[in-house]
Amino acid sequence: MKKLLLHVCCAPCLIHPFEVLHEEGFSVSGLFYNPNIHPFNEYNFRRQAIADLGLDIEVDYPEYKPQEFFQAVNAKEENPGRCVICWELRLRKTANTAKEKGYTHFTTTLLVSPYQDQELLESIGSSVAKAEGVEFCYRDFRSGFRKAHDEARAKGIYCQKYCGCLYSEIERSKSKK
């Protein structure tokens, strides 16, 4: 059986990729590696939302280390530069974990968001896959974004208002004014 490690950014974005990959015959496990999420209570809300979702998926939760994100984006905080660094950080960790634990493939729930650069995510995933020796499973999951988020809201699952990092939270606050 094909074993896939799915990087999970949040509960709502997990719904559609999990369904699709399961239907494709993958044995799917999750990795909630998101050192970008700030503040800590936001991280905890998102982590709890995955459990609240009630999907039949085993999810690994590495220790929360926001310093990994801040060190990676240091002096490169402007968008989109920091986003590329953040995506690579999280995909590299996912690929490395997949390789260590014997998965044949890895991918990310970031591919469900219409707000993310699909081509860039595919490029980063492919590059990381080549470096780590595990296959990146690219799928354009965006068609399921709205339905999955509606389902999450209907179930009372926490839905965040920004990507997670401090910088996106500041940008969101400024644009509301």
Secondary structure, DSSP 4 states (H G I P E B T S, - for coil): -EEEEEE-S-HHHHHHHHHHHHHTTEEEEEE---TT--SHHHHHHHHHHHHHH--S--EE-PPP-HHHHHHHHTT--STTHHHHHHHHHHHHHHHHHHHHHT-SEEEEGGGG-TTS-HHHHHHHHHHHHHHHTSEE-----GGGHHHHHHHHHHTT----SS-SSHHHHHHHHHHH-
